[in-house]
Amino acid sequence: MTSAIIAPSILAADFANLKNDIELIQNSEAEWVHVDVMDGVFVPNISFGFPILKAVKKNTTKFIDVHLMIVKPERYIEQFVKDGANGISVHYEGNLHIHSLLSQIRNAGAKAGLVLNPHTPVHVIKDVLHLIDTLLIMSVNPGFGGQKFIPETIARVKEAAQIIKEKGTSTIIQVDGGINAENATSLFNAGATCLVAGSAVFKSNNPLEYIAQLKACKK
């Protein structure tokens, strides 16, 4: 059985003490660091870009998982890889040439991820699944942290897991949005391997223990 991957999102970190929170992830059982990049156009929020990514890379040896919520991401793929991204996920929505974009990410030397918003049918992955290293299923509408988990996500994860099984790929199913210890077990049981958790981790009394608790939800 594939072990659980926990990817704390630094969108929920203390930006005044970002180095400390990155070091916290570095010293935890989490395998990935999740970096949300927003441009204020694709989603109604602005987060951070290359300087923050460089700072993350400088302070961790973990897999750096970059989630691009920006228009025309193809303009910046190579730069994100150069500045430390190990994996880059782009949205199905708003990008016309998904096959080309996923290929670009892989050719740049990173793992390629495809993101599906809550309203997007899961079956759209079928024709490009061989290019998807990570399928990120959003369990909230993208743009802001701290949102409530959409319960229908569990059925979507099951559907994705079935498609991946039928196609015979090694695609990782990742879920992002409202993740906590209450819904983690159900998501893992449905077929998820990687959970992105922001507010639940950084607002807990003991983030290190909470990360370990999330990992333990995968039986």
Phi and psi restraints in degrees (value plus and minus 20) as a CYANA .aco file:
   2 THR   PHI     -89.2   -49.2
   2 THR   PSI     112.9   152.9
   3 SER   PHI     -93.7   -53.7
   3 SER   PSI     138.1   178.1
   4 ALA   PHI     -89.8   -49.8
   4 ALA   PSI     123.4   163.4
   5 ILE   PHI    -134.5   -94.5
   5 ILE   PSI     105.0   145.0
   6 ILE   PHI    -129.9   -89.9
   6 ILE   PSI     111.2   151.2
   7 ALA   PHI    -144.4  -104.4
   7 ALA   PSI      67.8   107.8
   8 PRO   PHI     -80.8   -40.8
   8 PRO   PSI     114.7   154.7
   9 SER   PHI    -113.3   -73.3
   9 SER   PSI     102.9   142.9
  10 ILE   PHI     -95.3   -55.3
  10 ILE   PSI     -22.0    18.0
  11 LEU   PHI     -80.8   -40.8
  11 LEU   PSI     -46.9    -6.9
  12 ALA   PHI    -117.2   -77.2
  12 ALA   PSI     -16.4    23.6
  13 ALA   PHI     -95.0   -55.0
  13 ALA   PSI     149.6   189.6
  14 ASP   PHI    -105.1   -65.1
  14 ASP   PSI      84.3   124.3
  15 PHE   PHI     -84.7   -44.7
  15 PHE   PSI     -43.2    -3.2
  16 ALA   PHI     -94.4   -54.4
  16 ALA   PSI     -37.7     2.3
  17 ASN   PHI    -153.9  -113.9
  17 ASN   PSI      25.4    65.4
  18 LEU   PHI     -81.5   -41.5
  18 LEU   PSI     -58.8   -18.8
  19 LYS   PHI     -78.5   -38.5
  19 LYS   PSI     -62.3   -22.3
  20 ASN   PHI     -82.8   -42.8
  20 ASN   PSI     -60.7   -20.7
  21 ASP   PHI     -92.2   -52.2
  21 ASP   PSI     -53.1   -13.1
  22 ILE   PHI     -86.9   -46.9
  22 ILE   PSI     -61.2   -21.2
  23 GLU   PHI     -85.3   -45.3
  23 GLU   PSI     -52.5   -12.5
  24 LEU   PHI     -81.6   -41.6
  24 LEU   PSI     -66.7   -26.7
  25 ILE   PHI     -81.8   -41.8
  25 ILE   PSI     -61.5   -21.5
  26 GLN   PHI     -78.3   -38.3
  26 GLN   PSI     -56.2   -16.2
  27 ASN   PHI    -112.5   -72.5
  27 ASN   PSI     -13.9    26.1
  28 SER   PHI    -120.4   -80.4
  28 SER   PSI    -198.3  -158.3
  29 GLU   PHI    -103.7   -63.7
  29 GLU   PSI     -21.0    19.0
  30 ALA   PHI     -86.4   -46.4
  30 ALA   PSI     124.0   164.0
  31 GLU   PHI    -116.0   -76.0
  31 GLU   PSI     -49.2    -9.2
  32 TRP   PHI    -143.0  -103.0
  32 TRP   PSI     136.9   176.9
  33 VAL   PHI    -134.3   -94.3
  33 VAL   PSI     103.7   143.7
  34 HIS   PHI    -117.1   -77.1
  34 HIS   PSI     106.1   146.1
  35 VAL   PHI    -139.5   -99.5
  35 VAL   PSI      92.2   132.2
  36 ASP   PHI    -111.3   -71.3
  36 ASP   PSI     101.2   141.2
  37 VAL   PHI    -131.3   -91.3
  37 VAL   PSI      97.9   137.9
  38 MET   PHI    -145.7  -105.7
  38 MET   PSI     121.8   161.8
  39 ASP   PHI    -130.3   -90.3
  39 ASP   PSI     -18.7    21.3
  40 GLY   PHI      58.0    98.0
  40 GLY   PSI     -17.9    22.1
  41 VAL   PHI    -136.0   -96.0
  41 VAL   PSI     -75.9   -35.9
  42 PHE   PHI     -84.9   -44.9
  42 PHE   PSI     -58.2   -18.2
  43 VAL   PHI    -151.0  -111.0
  43 VAL   PSI     135.7   175.7
  44 PRO   PHI    -102.5   -62.5
  44 PRO   PSI      32.8    72.8
  45 ASN   PHI    -178.1  -138.1
  45 ASN   PSI     135.5   175.5
  46 ILE   PHI    -143.6  -103.6
  46 ILE   PSI     110.4   150.4
  47 SER   PHI    -134.1   -94.1
  47 SER   PSI    -115.3   -75.3
  48 PHE   PHI    -175.2  -135.2
  48 PHE   PSI     152.0   192.0
  49 GLY   PHI    -157.8  -117.8
  49 GLY   PSI    -155.3  -115.3
  50 PHE   PHI     -79.2   -39.2
  50 PHE   PSI     -63.9   -23.9
  51 PRO   PHI     -79.4   -39.4
  51 PRO   PSI     -60.7   -20.7
  52 ILE   PHI     -88.3   -48.3
  52 ILE   PSI     -60.6   -20.6
  53 LEU   PHI     -79.7   -39.7
  53 LEU   PSI     -62.5   -22.5
  54 LYS   PHI     -81.4   -41.4
  54 LYS   PSI     -59.6   -19.6
  55 ALA   PHI     -86.0   -46.0
  55 ALA   PSI     -59.2   -19.2
  56 VAL   PHI     -81.4   -41.4
  56 VAL   PSI     -68.7   -28.7
  57 LYS   PHI     -79.1   -39.1
  57 LYS   PSI     -56.2   -16.2
  58 LYS   PHI     -87.9   -47.9
  58 LYS   PSI     -44.8    -4.8
  59 ASN   PHI    -136.0   -96.0
  59 ASN   PSI      -8.1    31.9
  60 THR   PHI    -170.6  -130.6
  60 THR   PSI     133.8   173.8
  61 THR   PHI    -128.6   -88.6
  61 THR   PSI     -14.2    25.8
  62 LYS   PHI     -91.5   -51.5
  62 LYS   PSI     143.4   183.4
  63 PHE   PHI     -85.7   -45.7
  63 PHE   PSI     104.4   144.4
  64 ILE   PHI    -117.3   -77.3
  64 ILE   PSI      95.0   135.0
  65 ASP   PHI    -126.5   -86.5
  65 ASP   PSI      85.8   125.8
  66 VAL   PHI    -120.7   -80.7
  66 VAL   PSI     105.2   145.2
  67 HIS   PHI    -128.1   -88.1
  67 HIS   PSI      90.0   130.0
  68 LEU   PHI    -111.0   -71.0
  68 LEU   PSI      96.1   136.1
  69 MET   PHI    -133.5   -93.5
  69 MET   PSI      47.9    87.9
  70 ILE   PHI    -159.6  -119.6
  70 ILE   PSI     138.6   178.6
  71 VAL   PHI    -102.6   -62.6
  71 VAL   PSI     126.8   166.8
  72 LYS   PHI      30.4    70.4
  72 LYS   PSI      36.8    76.8
  73 PRO   PHI     -81.7   -41.7
  73 PRO   PSI     -42.3    -2.3
  74 GLU   PHI     -78.4   -38.4
  74 GLU   PSI     -40.5    -0.5
  75 ARG   PHI     -88.8   -48.8
  75 ARG   PSI     -42.2    -2.2
  76 TYR   PHI    -143.5  -103.5
  76 TYR   PSI     -18.1    21.9
  77 ILE   PHI     -74.9   -34.9
  77 ILE   PSI     -72.9   -32.9
  78 GLU   PHI     -81.3   -41.3
  78 GLU   PSI     -56.9   -16.9
  79 GLN   PHI     -88.0   -48.0
  79 GLN   PSI     -59.7   -19.7
  80 PHE   PHI     -83.4   -43.4
  80 PHE   PSI     -60.7   -20.7
  81 VAL   PHI     -85.0   -45.0
  81 VAL   PSI     -63.6   -23.6
  82 LYS   PHI     -79.3   -39.3
  82 LYS   PSI     -56.6   -16.6
  83 ASP   PHI    -110.1   -70.1
  83 ASP   PSI     -16.0    24.0
  84 GLY   PHI     110.2   150.2
  84 GLY   PSI     -25.9    14.1
  85 ALA   PHI     -89.1   -49.1
  85 ALA   PSI     107.3   147.3
  86 ASN   PHI    -112.6   -72.6
  86 ASN   PSI     -48.7    -8.7
  87 GLY   PHI    -158.1  -118.1
  87 GLY   PSI     123.1   163.1
  88 ILE   PHI    -150.9  -110.9
  88 ILE   PSI     106.3   146.3
  89 SER   PHI    -132.1   -92.1
  89 SER   PSI     114.4   154.4
  90 VAL   PHI    -143.7  -103.7
  90 VAL   PSI     135.9   175.9
  91 HIS   PHI    -102.9   -62.9
  91 HIS   PSI     122.6   162.6
  92 TYR   PHI     -83.9   -43.9
  92 TYR   PSI     -60.6   -20.6
  93 GLU   PHI     -92.1   -52.1
  93 GLU   PSI     112.2   152.2
  94 GLY   PHI      65.8   105.8
  94 GLY   PSI     -25.4    14.6
  95 ASN   PHI    -137.5   -97.5
  95 ASN   PSI      96.9   136.9
  96 LEU   PHI     -97.7   -57.7
  96 LEU   PSI     -50.2   -10.2
  97 HIS   PHI    -135.9   -95.9
  97 HIS   PSI      48.1    88.1
  98 ILE   PHI     -81.7   -41.7
  98 ILE   PSI     -63.9   -23.9
  99 HIS   PHI     -76.7   -36.7
  99 HIS   PSI     -67.0   -27.0
 100 SER   PHI     -85.1   -45.1
 100 SER   PSI     -61.0   -21.0
 101 LEU   PHI     -87.5   -47.5
 101 LEU   PSI     -64.0   -24.0
 102 LEU   PHI     -83.6   -43.6
 102 LEU   PSI     -59.7   -19.7
 103 SER   PHI     -84.0   -44.0
 103 SER   PSI     -59.2   -19.2
 104 GLN   PHI     -81.1   -41.1
 104 GLN   PSI     -63.5   -23.5
 105 ILE   PHI     -81.5   -41.5
 105 ILE   PSI     -66.5   -26.5
 106 ARG   PHI     -84.0   -44.0
 106 ARG   PSI     -62.6   -22.6
 107 ASN   PHI     -86.1   -46.1
 107 ASN   PSI     -45.2    -5.2
 108 ALA   PHI     -99.3   -59.3
 108 ALA   PSI     -30.4     9.6
 109 GLY   PHI      83.1   123.1
 109 GLY   PSI      -6.4    33.6
 110 ALA   PHI    -135.0   -95.0
 110 ALA   PSI     142.5   182.5
 111 LYS   PHI     -93.5   -53.5
 111 LYS   PSI     119.0   159.0
 112 ALA   PHI    -119.2   -79.2
 112 ALA   PSI     110.9   150.9
 113 GLY   PHI    -141.4  -101.4
 113 GLY   PSI     125.7   165.7
 114 LEU   PHI    -138.1   -98.1
 114 LEU   PSI     113.3   153.3
 115 VAL   PHI    -128.2   -88.2
 115 VAL   PSI     115.8   155.8
 116 LEU   PHI    -136.8   -96.8
 116 LEU   PSI     104.9   144.9
 117 ASN   PHI     -90.8   -50.8
 117 ASN   PSI     143.8   183.8
 118 PRO   PHI     -76.7   -36.7
 118 PRO   PSI     -47.5    -7.5
 119 HIS   PHI    -111.8   -71.8
 119 HIS   PSI     -27.6    12.4
 120 THR   PHI    -104.0   -64.0
 120 THR   PSI     107.1   147.1
 121 PRO   PHI     -79.1   -39.1
 121 PRO   PSI     117.4   157.4
 122 VAL   PHI     -86.3   -46.3
 122 VAL   PSI     -50.1   -10.1
 123 HIS   PHI     -84.9   -44.9
 123 HIS   PSI     -31.8     8.2
 124 VAL   PHI     -85.2   -45.2
 124 VAL   PSI     -33.7     6.3
 125 ILE   PHI     -97.4   -57.4
 125 ILE   PSI     -35.1     4.9
 126 LYS   PHI     -76.6   -36.6
 126 LYS   PSI     -65.0   -25.0
 127 ASP   PHI     -98.2   -58.2
 127 ASP   PSI     -32.7     7.3
 128 VAL   PHI    -142.2  -102.2
 128 VAL   PSI     -10.2    29.8
 129 LEU   PHI     -79.2   -39.2
 129 LEU   PSI     -52.2   -12.2
 130 HIS   PHI     -85.6   -45.6
 130 HIS   PSI     -34.2     5.8
 131 LEU   PHI    -122.9   -82.9
 131 LEU   PSI     -23.1    16.9
 132 ILE   PHI    -119.5   -79.5
 132 ILE   PSI      91.7   131.7
 133 ASP   PHI     -99.6   -59.6
 133 ASP   PSI     -57.7   -17.7
 134 THR   PHI    -152.0  -112.0
 134 THR   PSI     104.1   144.1
 135 LEU   PHI    -120.3   -80.3
 135 LEU   PSI      92.8   132.8
 136 LEU   PHI    -118.2   -78.2
 136 LEU   PSI      92.7   132.7
 137 ILE   PHI    -118.9   -78.9
 137 ILE   PSI      95.0   135.0
 138 MET   PHI     -94.1   -54.1
 138 MET   PSI     110.4   150.4
 139 SER   PHI    -126.6   -86.6
 139 SER   PSI      -8.5    31.5
 140 VAL   PHI    -165.4  -125.4
 140 VAL   PSI     149.8   189.8
 141 ASN   PHI     -98.5   -58.5
 141 ASN   PSI     111.1   151.1
 142 PRO   PHI     -87.3   -47.3
 142 PRO   PSI     131.6   171.6
 143 GLY   PHI     114.0   154.0
 143 GLY   PSI     -50.8   -10.8
 144 PHE   PHI    -162.4  -122.4
 144 PHE   PSI     124.5   164.5
 145 GLY   PHI    -102.0   -62.0
 145 GLY   PSI     148.4   188.4
 146 GLY   PHI      58.5    98.5
 146 GLY   PSI      -6.1    33.9
 147 GLN   PHI    -102.5   -62.5
 147 GLN   PSI     143.7   183.7
 148 LYS   PHI    -101.8   -61.8
 148 LYS   PSI     116.3   156.3
 149 PHE   PHI     -80.2   -40.2
 149 PHE   PSI     114.9   154.9
 150 ILE   PHI    -109.4   -69.4
 150 ILE   PSI      92.9   132.9
 151 PRO   PHI     -80.8   -40.8
 151 PRO   PSI     -49.6    -9.6
 152 GLU   PHI     -82.5   -42.5
 152 GLU   PSI     -33.0     7.0
 153 THR   PHI     -77.8   -37.8
 153 THR   PSI     -55.1   -15.1
 154 ILE   PHI     -80.2   -40.2
 154 ILE   PSI     -62.9   -22.9
 155 ALA   PHI     -86.1   -46.1
 155 ALA   PSI     -54.9   -14.9
 156 ARG   PHI     -87.5   -47.5
 156 ARG   PSI     -57.4   -17.4
 157 VAL   PHI     -84.6   -44.6
 157 VAL   PSI     -62.9   -22.9
 158 LYS   PHI     -80.0   -40.0
 158 LYS   PSI     -62.9   -22.9
 159 GLU   PHI     -83.2   -43.2
 159 GLU   PSI     -64.2   -24.2
 160 ALA   PHI     -83.1   -43.1
 160 ALA   PSI     -62.2   -22.2
 161 ALA   PHI     -81.5   -41.5
 161 ALA   PSI     -57.7   -17.7
 162 GLN   PHI     -87.5   -47.5
 162 GLN   PSI     -61.7   -21.7
 163 ILE   PHI     -84.0   -44.0
 163 ILE   PSI     -62.9   -22.9
 164 ILE   PHI     -83.0   -43.0
 164 ILE   PSI     -60.9   -20.9
 165 LYS   PHI     -82.7   -42.7
 165 LYS   PSI     -64.5   -24.5
 166 GLU   PHI     -84.7   -44.7
 166 GLU   PSI     -57.6   -17.6
 167 LYS   PHI    -101.9   -61.9
 167 LYS   PSI     -38.5     1.5
 168 GLY   PHI      52.6    92.6
 168 GLY   PSI       9.1    49.1
 169 THR   PHI    -114.8   -74.8
 169 THR   PSI     149.1   189.1
 170 SER   PHI    -124.2   -84.2
 170 SER   PSI       6.1    46.1
 171 THR   PHI     -78.7   -38.7
 171 THR   PSI     112.1   152.1
 172 ILE   PHI    -106.2   -66.2
 172 ILE   PSI     113.4   153.4
 173 ILE   PHI    -115.2   -75.2
 173 ILE   PSI     101.7   141.7
 174 GLN   PHI    -134.8   -94.8
 174 GLN   PSI     124.9   164.9
 175 VAL   PHI    -147.8  -107.8
 175 VAL   PSI     118.5   158.5
 176 ASP   PHI    -159.2  -119.2
 176 ASP   PSI     105.5   145.5
 177 GLY   PHI     107.3   147.3
 177 GLY   PSI      89.9   129.9
 178 GLY   PHI      48.1    88.1
 178 GLY   PSI       4.3    44.3
 179 ILE   PHI     -96.3   -56.3
 179 ILE   PSI     115.6   155.6
 180 ASN   PHI    -174.6  -134.6
 180 ASN   PSI    -199.0  -159.0
 181 ALA   PHI     -88.0   -48.0
 181 ALA   PSI     -36.0     4.0
 182 GLU   PHI     -99.4   -59.4
 182 GLU   PSI     -51.4   -11.4
 183 ASN   PHI    -130.0   -90.0
 183 ASN   PSI     -25.4    14.6
 184 ALA   PHI     -81.4   -41.4
 184 ALA   PSI     -64.0   -24.0
 185 THR   PHI     -81.6   -41.6
 185 THR   PSI     -63.9   -23.9
 186 SER   PHI     -81.9   -41.9
 186 SER   PSI     -58.4   -18.4
 187 LEU   PHI     -89.1   -49.1
 187 LEU   PSI     -63.0   -23.0
 188 PHE   PHI     -83.0   -43.0
 188 PHE   PSI     -63.1   -23.1
 189 ASN   PHI     -84.2   -44.2
 189 ASN   PSI     -48.7    -8.7
 190 ALA   PHI     -97.2   -57.2
 190 ALA   PSI     -38.0     2.0
 191 GLY   PHI     109.1   149.1
 191 GLY   PSI     -20.5    19.5
 192 ALA   PHI     -91.2   -51.2
 192 ALA   PSI     129.1   169.1
 193 THR   PHI    -134.5   -94.5
 193 THR   PSI     -52.8   -12.8
 194 CYS   PHI    -143.5  -103.5
 194 CYS   PSI     110.1   150.1
 195 LEU   PHI    -138.3   -98.3
 195 LEU   PSI     110.8   150.8
 196 VAL   PHI    -113.2   -73.2
 196 VAL   PSI     107.1   147.1
 197 ALA   PHI    -155.2  -115.2
 197 ALA   PSI     106.4   146.4
 198 GLY   PHI    -133.9   -93.9
 198 GLY   PSI     -99.4   -59.4
 199 SER   PHI     -78.1   -38.1
 199 SER   PSI     -61.3   -21.3
 200 ALA   PHI     -80.0   -40.0
 200 ALA   PSI     -55.7   -15.7
 201 VAL   PHI     -97.2   -57.2
 201 VAL   PSI     -76.6   -36.6
 202 PHE   PHI     -96.4   -56.4
 202 PHE   PSI     -36.7     3.3
 203 LYS   PHI    -118.4   -78.4
 203 LYS   PSI     -18.4    21.6
 204 SER   PHI     -97.5   -57.5
 204 SER   PSI     142.6   182.6
 205 ASN   PHI     -89.2   -49.2
 205 ASN   PSI     -49.6    -9.6
 206 ASN   PHI    -160.1  -120.1
 206 ASN   PSI      70.5   110.5
 207 PRO   PHI     -76.4   -36.4
 207 PRO   PSI     -57.6   -17.6
 208 LEU   PHI     -83.0   -43.0
 208 LEU   PSI     -64.4   -24.4
 209 GLU   PHI     -87.7   -47.7
 209 GLU   PSI     -55.2   -15.2
 210 TYR   PHI     -87.7   -47.7
 210 TYR   PSI     -59.9   -19.9
 211 ILE   PHI     -80.5   -40.5
 211 ILE   PSI     -64.5   -24.5
 212 ALA   PHI     -82.8   -42.8
 212 ALA   PSI     -57.1   -17.1
 213 GLN   PHI     -84.6   -44.6
 213 GLN   PSI     -61.4   -21.4
 214 LEU   PHI     -83.2   -43.2
 214 LEU   PSI     -63.5   -23.5
 215 LYS   PHI     -80.6   -40.6
 215 LYS   PSI     -59.1   -19.1
 216 ALA   PHI     -89.5   -49.5
 216 ALA   PSI     -31.5     8.5
 217 CYS   PHI     -93.3   -53.3
 217 CYS   PSI     -36.0     4.0
 218 LYS   PHI    -110.6   -70.6
 218 LYS   PSI      90.5   130.5
